[in-house]
Amino acid sequence: MTVPAVQRTHEQEIIASAKNGSRHAYGELVSLFWEPTTGLVYHLYGDPALAEEAAQEAFIRGWQKIGSFQEERSFRSWISRIAIN
């Protein structure tokens, strides 16, 4: 699925702000990607409580590692991989 250029640019701006330490910007990323992240974990394991816990932990770890996020990558794929691991 291709992300529209306008949306991708907005996402990149939010990521750049988060990388500069903006908790508000990171909160926007959480809002944008919470449901896809919990949905993926739920789809893999079938446990809604595990999905919520894995997503929460993934976003905490994501915040801790946001400085290492490579902006040419997909944030959704990056946070999903953290949640699955």
C-alpha positions in Angstrom: 0.0 0.0 0.0 1.4 3.4 -1.0 1.1 6.3 1.4 0.1 9.5 -0.3 2.9 12.0 -0.6 1.1 14.6 1.6 0.5 12.2 4.4 4.1 10.9 4.2 5.5 14.4 4.4 3.3 15.1 7.5 4.5 11.9 9.0 8.1 12.8 8.4 7.6 16.2 10.0 6.1 14.5 13.1 9.0 12.0 13.2 11.6 14.8 12.9 9.9 16.7 15.8 9.8 13.5 17.9 13.5 12.9 17.2 14.2 16.5 18.4 12.6 15.5 21.8 8.9 16.6 21.2 6.8 14.3 23.4 3.7 15.8 21.8 4.9 14.8 18.3 5.6 11.3 19.6 2.1 11.2 21.1 0.8 11.9 17.6 2.8 8.9 16.3 1.3 6.8 19.0 -2.2 8.0 18.0 -1.6 7.3 14.4 -0.1 3.8 14.8 -1.7 2.4 18.0 -4.5 0.6 16.3 -2.4 -0.9 13.5 0.2 -2.1 16.0 -2.3 -3.7 18.4 -4.2 -5.1 15.5 -1.0 -6.8 14.2 -0.1 -8.4 17.5 -3.7 -9.5 18.0 -3.8 -11.0 14.6 -0.6 -13.0 15.3 -1.4 -14.2 18.8 -5.2 -13.8 19.3 -4.9 -12.2 22.7 -6.3 -8.7 23.1 -4.5 -8.1 26.5 -1.2 -9.2 25.0 -1.8 -6.9 22.0 -2.3 -3.9 24.3 0.7 -4.8 26.4 3.0 -5.4 23.4 1.9 -2.1 21.8 2.5 -0.2 25.0 5.9 -1.7 25.4 6.7 -1.1 21.8 5.9 2.6 22.0 7.9 3.0 25.2 10.9 1.4 23.5 10.3 3.4 20.4 10.4 6.6 22.3 13.7 5.5 23.9 15.1 4.6 20.5 13.5 7.3 18.3 16.9 8.9 17.7 18.1 5.7 15.9 15.0 5.6 13.6 16.1 5.9 10.0 13.7 8.3 8.3 13.7 6.6 5.0 12.1 3.6 6.6 8.4 3.2 7.4 7.6 4.1 11.0 4.7 1.6 11.0 7.0 -1.2 10.0 9.6 -0.1 12.6 7.2 0.1 15.5 5.5 -3.2 14.4 8.8 -5.0 14.4 9.5 -3.7 18.0 6.0 -4.9 19.1 6.5 -8.4 17.6 9.9 -8.8 19.1 
